[in-house]
């Protein structure tokens, strides 16, 4: 019940009260006052729109209320006033409901930070005033307000706001933590890097804010349709008067023709679509992106980090000594690589931990950049270096003395559900193409089985050129990437979509939509949201116009009086808004 008394509902409640009192005391001009309130509201709103250089105004409703005064049809005019004030209130409420998920991002940001000074004193400080280099304290279950380096010995953060992953992530002292994560461990301290406006979380919020500043083509189309629709309505109203010489018939045409469906249906539908996407950690910058996605015919994918995990992992251990086991040799390699910071060394250590290999100690470890690493384990000298010969992917050799005892094979892994995504896009009639800077053999090994077009050894310039060629061929092009080298292609495509942990700021700025997570099926979810939003927006616009047009014809021939016409249009408005709100449904 409290929602009824929200600020946006006060004008229609006042008009409704005047309608009710006027029905009880017809001798008093309560309905005239209601009409005046409606005229005042629409005039004020029109002035605001003109200031914003928007000239798609509700001319017909304004004219209908003025005509109702001259025709002494005060009840019809009051109902139009209720329709206008009520429709706008419902629109504002619907938009507020649809934007709730988007506003929630900004509302989670704390207004103050607990800052520890150099002398050890603690004080609250507005988040905008916290400078780079200051130490802040984050309590359990609080949001990390600013980017920075972990000062505590360890931290446990939930980064679902940033990545979509629910599993907590462990951080050690000295590691960089992005704002937006939730501290799900003990109280921690963090040394701030950068400021409030440049923080990771605020960059995401700015993307959300930008979404509200641009209108999709179909919203602009709805406003363009308003002008010819208004002209046709005025002609029909004039014709009805000339044929019947009854001002009430013209009024009936005007009240039914009030084009609320054109003005409010599409914005509500698209805001609902943005909200639906935001609930799945997909930030769409502007409503026009949804329209472009619904018309997409070609999708280009970057490979590494987009369709693959972007992390080298150990995929196979080839044992070459009959008396040794894979687990034993992995333990030896892990002990030696413990002393290296090479990415392949981390992959071996990770595999050793996952496969529960025994923990061994390596001594006399020597690493020669570009050649390999060697060390003593259990009395034997081992060397790890690049494997000789031709191999699929990356391979390292493990030698005991001069004898090769094992080969370790590494590969970037294809993300889960990639095959399902490709099937879903193909079902939509979309052509799929892969852009990668990797060698063709590696790309073919991972993606050749999917039967897609593969463009290998691409530079940022050649990726841009591929997008340009497709667009010149008449295609509506979508580019999906994740890194700095994808930024030119993302910006040049009709729609750029970026998978990001938010560290690739250039890619984020170039993209039209940002997916905060790794699940590739979120791309299909975004396409589904776009198609759904376009379909529902179109239904709302043309359905509302069709219903109003039928009603106008009946009114012009005298079958619908002004009061009934006003009530009919109110029903149409409510139906259109409720239909548009379906885009926000999960």
ZIFEN-V8979 format. One line per field, one symbol per residue. phi: phi as a letter, one per 30 degrees, with the letter a starting at -180 (. if undefined). psi: psi as a letter, one per 40 degrees, with the letter a starting at -180 (. if undefined). burial: I if it has 9 or more other ideal C-beta (glycine too) atoms within 8 Angstrom, else O. A space follows every 10 residues. Layout:
BEGIN
phi=???
psi=???
burial=???
END
This chain:
BEGIN
phi=.dddcdedcd dddddddddd ddddbddcdd dddddddddd dddddddddd ddiccdcddd dddddddddd dhcddddddd dddddddddd ddddddddde dddedddddd dbcdccdddj dcbdbeedcd cdjdccccde icdddbdlcd cddabbbcce dcciddddcd bcejddccdj dcdccdebcb cdbibddcde dddddddddd ddcbcdeddd dddddedddd dddddddddd dddchcdddd dddddddede eddcddeddd dddddedddc icccdbeeed ddddcdbbbc cdcdicccdi bdbdcaccdc cddccddddd dddddddecc cdeddddddd ddddchdedc ccbhdbccei bkbbacbhic ccbcbdddic bdicbccccc iccdcabccb adddddiddd ddddddddic dcbccbddde ddddddbedd icdccchdce dddddddddd dddjdccccc babddceddd dddebcbbda didcdddddd dcbbcclcdd dddddddddd dddddddded dddddddddd ddddddcidb dedddddddd ddeddddddd dddddd
psi=ddddeideed dddddddddd ddddgeeifd dddddddddd dddddddddd defhegigdd dddddddddd efgddddddd dddddddddd dddddddded ddddddeehi diihhhidee ihiihhdeeh iheihihhih eihhdiiahh didiihihfd ddeehdhihh iiheihhiid ihheaihiih hhhaaddeid dddddddddd deeiiidddd dddddddddd dddddddddd dddefhdddd ddddddehfd dddedddddd ddddddddef fhhhdidddd ddddehdhhh hichedeide hhihdhhhhe hdeiiddddd ddddddedei eidddddddd ddddefiihi hhifhhhhhe daiiihhfei hihhihiiah ihahhiihhh behheihhhi ihhhiieddd dddddddefh hhihhieiid ddddddedee fihhhifiid dddddddddd ddeeihhhhh aeideedddd ddidhhhhhi eeegdddddd idihhgaehd eddddddddd dddddddddd dddddddddd ddddddeeeh iddddddddd dddddddddd eddei.
burial=OOOOOIOIII IIIIIIOIIO IIOOOOOOOI IIIIIOIIIO IIIOIIOOII OOOOOIOIOI IIIIIIIIIO IOIIIIIIII IIIIIIIIII IIIIIIIIII IIOOIIOOIO OOIIIIOOOO OOOOIOIOOI OOOIIIIIOO OIIIIIIIII IIOIIIIIII IIIIIOOOIO IIOOOOIIII IIIIIOIIII IIIOIIOOII IIIIIOIIII IOOIOIOIII IIIOIIOOII OOIIOIIIII IOOOOIIIII IIIIIIIIII IIIIIIIIII IIIIIIIIOI IIIIIIIIII IIIIOIIIII IIIIIIIIIO OIIIOOIOIO IOOIOOIIII IIIIIIIIII OOOIIIIIII IIOOOOIOOI OIOOIOIOOO OIIIIIIOOO OIIIIOIOOO IOIIIIIIII OOOOIIIIII IIIOIOIIOI IIOIIIOOOI OIIIIIOIOI OIIIOIIOOI OIOIIIOIOI OIIIOIIIOI IOOOIIIIII IIIOIIIIII IIIOIIIIII OIOIOOIIOI IIIIIIIIII IIIIIIIOII IIIIOIIIII IOIIIOIIOO IIIIIIOOOI OIIIIIIIII OIIIIIIOII IIIIOO
END
